[in-house]
Amino acid sequence: MIKFELENYLADLEYLVNIDSNASDKQGVEKIATFFKQKFSKNGWFIKEHYASTSLGPCVEISNTQDEQYDLLLMGHMDTVFEVGTAGKRPFRISGKRAYGPGVTDMKSGDLIGAYVMDILENEQALAPLKICLDLNPEEEKGSKHVRQWLENLSMRSKYVIVLEHARGDNEHVQARKGLGRYTLKFKCIAAHAGNNPELGRSAITEMAYWIGKLTALTDFAEGFTVNIGTVAGGEAANIVASEADMVVDLRLVRLEQEQKFNDCISELKEHAQKKEVKIEVSGGITRPPMFVTAETEIFMTLVNNVSESLAMPCKWCKAGGGSDGNFSAALGIPTIDGFGPLGGSAHTDNEYLEVEAIEPAAKLLLEIVKKLRQKLYNL
Ligand SMILES: [Zn+2]
């Protein structure tokens, strides 16, 4: 059996972390893509890539098959939230038991685990006939807007999805993530002099306040459904009945049906506005559907639990508030689990870290999950 080479892994991770790769830094993301393409285009592996936008790095698919259908899709992303120059200011370093640097845990370490595990299994000849693919997204941190269709298409062609975002907290994996909606509401009303003829005006601010009250009241913490009015702006001067106002709303949901609750409320509020003779424009929608556990996901989780118990590393699961690309695959009904990159924390901050001792166990767990899946699907 080929051993996991931690020193090689750390050298590769250092190389990747020291390349800035904000999604808007096309060249940086391309360098990350080139690393994976060069490293893993051996062994007869297949690399597909395309550009979803001229301003972004490539969408990369690395797999052991030319078949369009995959048994298992491993999801990763190449971009980080950090601006160009960050890696120069605080490059990869190991201090004590932790590694630091931009993107060290979100999620260059996870991408690398996926690639290493595929490599080890290939060398062990323990992969075929299982059809596996690692996808590398160039703009996850920007919400995957341009690549969503590609990710959904990939998901539809896959039986199972494992997202390689980092494990968190007490080495927990992620079984569910909230969905996200983003809306902009513009109120266009009638201006009037506040002293001379206020009765002729229709205040955009008064109407917006009414909407804020109704929308905020939809929040149900127990249900995991929240409406947050993130920003408001409006009005011209204290002595004018405001003719314009607008606000931006953030919606979080755990089930897709919950969107209806929001839409119904908007419809009622539009009727109210019509009666008041004011105009409202609502734009936006659900940008990431919620990732939730289906009966099929539960079966997949049981397989993972059995593997982890056999390794004496019992699995812990959690629900996360933030989204990942797993939201897209889960919403399409593809069994999806997340958080199988090595344990880390403080993502998106200067203190972002990776637990070095968690790297090998994460590789081992993923490797055994893949083997088990191969056994299940092909009776091997
Ligand atoms: Zn991430």
Boltz pocket constraint, residues with backbone or C-beta under 6 A from the ligand:
constraints:
  - pocket:
      binder: B
      contacts: [[A, 77], [A, 106], [A, 107], [A, 140], [A, 165]]
      max_distance: 6.0
